[in-house]
Amino acid sequence: MGGEAHRCIRRRMAQRWSLTAGLAKGLAETASGKPTYADPVIAFVTALRLFAVPQYEGATNSETKFVLDGVRAQWPDLDKGAVGALEEALNSVALS
């Protein structure tokens, strides 16, 4: 992958990571008094899967690997189910 493409990917990921702070603050209580996600990291990874993954449609395997590596580096002890769902979603939109 060329240098410009790699820089573009890094810029996209930096934008995605900047959502973390806003998302963590946005974990609002529901009518039952409890937030939908008790863990802000799980909420972020879920939001990443639901909202950011569609932006990666047609991405290469190396681009999707970059996303997963970033998530795993940031949260090495993250619930495997959340990471697995993200990985499955990314694989479904990536070019093979």
matplotlib code that plots the C-alpha trace (Angstrom):
import matplotlib.pyplot as plt

x = [0.0, 1.4, 2.3, -0.6, -3.2, -1.7, -1.9, -5.5, -6.4, -4.6, -6.6, -9.9, -9.1, -8.1, -11.5, -13.1, -11.2, -12.2, -15.7, -14.7, -15.0, -18.3, -19.8, -18.7, -20.5, -23.5, -24.3, -27.7, -30.0, -33.1, -36.7, -35.9, -33.1, -30.3, -28.1, -28.2, -24.5, -23.0, -19.5, -18.6, -15.9, -18.4, -20.8, -18.0, -17.1, -20.7, -21.1, -18.0, -19.5, -22.9, -21.8, -18.2, -18.0, -20.3, -17.7, -15.2, -17.2, -14.7, -11.7, -8.8, -8.0, -5.0, -7.2, -9.7, -6.8, -5.5, -8.9, -8.9, -5.3, -6.1, -9.0, -7.0, -4.1, -6.3, -8.2, -6.3, -8.7, -11.8, -14.6, -14.0, -17.6, -17.5, -14.2, -15.5, -18.7, -16.6, -14.2, -17.1, -18.7, -15.4, -14.8, -18.3, -17.6, -13.9, -12.7, -11.3]
y = [0.0, 3.4, 6.1, 8.4, 5.6, 4.7, 8.4, 8.5, 5.5, 7.0, 10.2, 8.3, 6.3, 9.5, 10.9, 7.7, 7.6, 11.2, 9.9, 8.1, 11.0, 12.1, 8.7, 8.0, 11.2, 10.2, 7.1, 8.3, 6.5, 5.0, 5.3, 2.4, 4.5, 2.3, 3.1, 0.7, -0.1, 0.0, -0.1, 2.9, 0.9, -1.8, 1.1, 2.6, -0.7, -1.3, 2.2, 1.6, -1.6, 0.0, 3.4, 3.3, -0.2, 0.8, 3.5, 0.7, -1.0, -2.0, -1.6, -3.9, -6.6, -4.5, -1.5, -3.5, -5.2, -1.7, -0.9, -4.2, -3.8, -0.3, -1.5, -4.4, -2.2, 0.4, -2.2, -5.4, -6.9, -6.0, -8.5, -11.0, -11.0, -7.3, -7.6, -10.7, -8.9, -5.9, -8.3, -10.1, -6.9, -5.6, -8.8, -8.7, -5.3, -5.8, -6.8, -10.4]
z = [0.0, -0.9, 1.5, 0.6, 1.0, 4.4, 5.5, 4.4, 6.4, 9.5, 9.0, 8.8, 12.0, 13.8, 13.0, 14.2, 17.5, 18.2, 18.5, 21.7, 24.0, 22.7, 22.7, 26.3, 27.3, 25.3, 27.2, 28.3, 30.7, 29.1, 30.5, 32.8, 34.3, 33.0, 30.0, 27.1, 27.5, 30.9, 29.5, 27.3, 25.4, 24.4, 23.4, 21.2, 19.5, 18.8, 17.4, 15.3, 14.0, 13.2, 11.9, 10.7, 9.2, 6.3, 5.4, 4.9, 2.1, -0.6, 1.8, 1.4, 4.0, 5.2, 5.8, 7.9, 9.7, 10.6, 12.3, 14.2, 15.3, 16.5, 18.6, 20.0, 20.8, 22.5, 24.5, 24.8, 27.3, 25.4, 25.3, 22.6, 21.5, 20.8, 18.8, 17.0, 15.9, 14.6, 12.8, 11.2, 10.1, 8.6, 6.8, 5.3, 3.6, 2.7, -0.7, -0.7]

ax = plt.figure().add_subplot(projection="3d")
ax.plot(x, y, z, "-o")
ax.set_aspect("equal")
plt.show()
